[in-house]
Amino acid sequence: MTLDPISVSLFEMKLEEIHSQDAWLRYEISRRDFVALFPVRFKNGKPLRPDHPGNAGVDREVYLKVLVAFKQTFN
């Protein structure tokens, strides 16, 4: 799999949806900054699972939602 701008955009839209559904996130971090916490990186043509941004205050539940969105987008 190579860089697919449509899949990357879809993943970013899913991140925006996660952000908009969480009142705490909307209050603490902008949508743009939240999406920027989870950049899509590729290795050997395959997308790499996003890392947990430890210092950004993203809790486990939100991170799990991000992982589900990633898997739905890139599988």
Number of C-alpha atoms within 10 A of each C-alpha: 10 10 13 11 9 10 14 18 13 17 23 23 14 20 24 16 13 20 22 14 10 11 9 11 18 14 10 11 15 14 17 12 10 21 20 12 15 20 15 18 13 13 9 8 10 12 19 14 16 15 12 18 13 8 6 12 12 16 12 10 9 17 17 12 14 24 18 12 19 24 13 12 16 16 6
